[in-house]
Structures are given as C-alpha cells and as structure tokens.
Amino acid sequence: MPRDVEAQILLVEDNPGDVLMVTQALSHSEVPNRVHVARDGAEALDFAFQRGVHADAPRPDLVFLDINLPKVDGHEVLAMLKDDEDLRTIPVVMLTSSDAESDVRAAYRTHVNAYLTKGFDFAELEAVLRESLHYWIRRVRHLQA
C-alpha cells in the first residue's frame, strides 16, 4: 500500500472504553488510517460484506476483532471472513481479553493472522497496535480482491 494512502481499519469491539483506547492508539500511528467501528458481530459482517447501511463501506485493509461480541461472536465472524474467497486475504488480528487456550486454538484453526490479548496499559497497547498496523499494512504484501 502506498505510504500516503489511508489504511481502512475495521475495529470490531462492543466495549466503548476499548474502542476509545484503540482509536486513540491508532491515531498516533505513522501509518495514515481510518478506523471504522462495528459494535457487534452482525454489524462487522454487514460492513465486510457491504450489506445494508454499509453497502458503500470500503474494503478493510486490516481487522481488529474481539471474541466476546453481541449477536455474532468473534469466532463466527472470523470463520465467515476466512470462508469468503474475496475477504480471506484481509489480515484479521484477534484483540481480546480472553487468554483461554481454547479461544487461541479456535482462532488459529479458523485462520486468524494473529492473536493479541488485551491487558496492556495504554502505552503498551498503543505500541502493540502501532506495531501491528505498521507490520500488516507496510511490511506484509497482500493480495487485493
């Protein structure tokens, strides 16, 4: 992705405090980005599949996905994204408070690209998110749909 192009980030998170922390952390990134927030799994799928009110949504360049979500949980969202031929190349990073081994295994079985456990203080969270954004947007070459 060219350095001056704004990366489209889909943050799937229902906790307003976490949304604020993540959006603030990403706003300080050297990678220009626009964060789109989906507050539940159903809205995330509508955004990714460009349905309903999200018919004109941009294709995400990166997804930060929580597991514990209303309507459709993060594991189901991940499975649907990775099952779709056009969307499976979008990197998905689980960003969740769950450190349960079963959640980690389930996420990797469904082809998550990375699994990050929340529990950082803000400075550490900011660093981890900025590093993730830089890695997935600047360092890794992706196929575009």
Order of alpha helices (4+ residues) and beta strands (2+ residues): beta-alpha-beta-alpha-beta-alpha-beta-alpha-beta-alpha
